[in-house]
Amino acid sequence: MAYYFQAKQLCVGYQNQPLIQNIEIELKKGEILTLIGPNGAGKSTILKSITRQLATISGTVYLDKEKMAKMTNKEVSQKLAVVLTERMRPELMTCEDIVATGRYPYTGTLGILSAEDKTKVKKSMETVHAWDLKDRDFTAISDGQRQRILLARAICQEPEIIVLDEPTAMLDPNGRKEVLAAVHQLNKQENVTVVLITHYMEEVIDADHVIVMDDGHVVMEGTPREIFSQVETLKKYRLDVPQVTLLAHELKQSGVEIPDGILTTEELVNALCQ
């Protein structure tokens, strides 16, 4: 089977000290992988390693059948975009300037944007409802607005895979919905592969694969339905489940005949009507 993204026998950590070992990830083009787990579980360390923000200790990462270690930064940037949680502190750059850096993998050495590049910058900002911020100083906007701008920059990069570390963490509920809608639009319309860390369990439902981390170990792996069928095990790892899944679990505990792994309100209603 052909995979677009693979991590094989990956060992990651800091200062050559292993933190997480034997990481195995296999994603086909257009699939969504979600990593969940309590703070300090090692999720962000994995993301930094597979995106070359942090050197791996051992193992191999493949992107479109190529070893990422042998690819140039430009080659990687034309295929992979990253939205991490660390705060950028650029000086004297507007929000539009920040988004425009997403076009640099395609411009010449001087970084001069063509009319087509500028159109893509505007479209990317409009996708995340941030065009009205185009002239604002990036350092003077809110954390939630910064997240929108960084996502717009990633979209502007026209990636084949996008890696996101809690992209909705600083947004209100409406903002979370808009940002996730933009990510899912990329996934469905452009067949972009997605790797996502989130603490919001409702954001896990649309994933193809879920990896659960705890204390530097992969402790569970499967589809959202397989993972959320194990409510008590997730509680042991200090994790929540979607509210509708929890309600279905409590109904079943009280004696109502209902399947495990209910993910949506529609599924719960159908199960109760049978």
Disulfide bonds with the S-S distance in Angstrom:
none
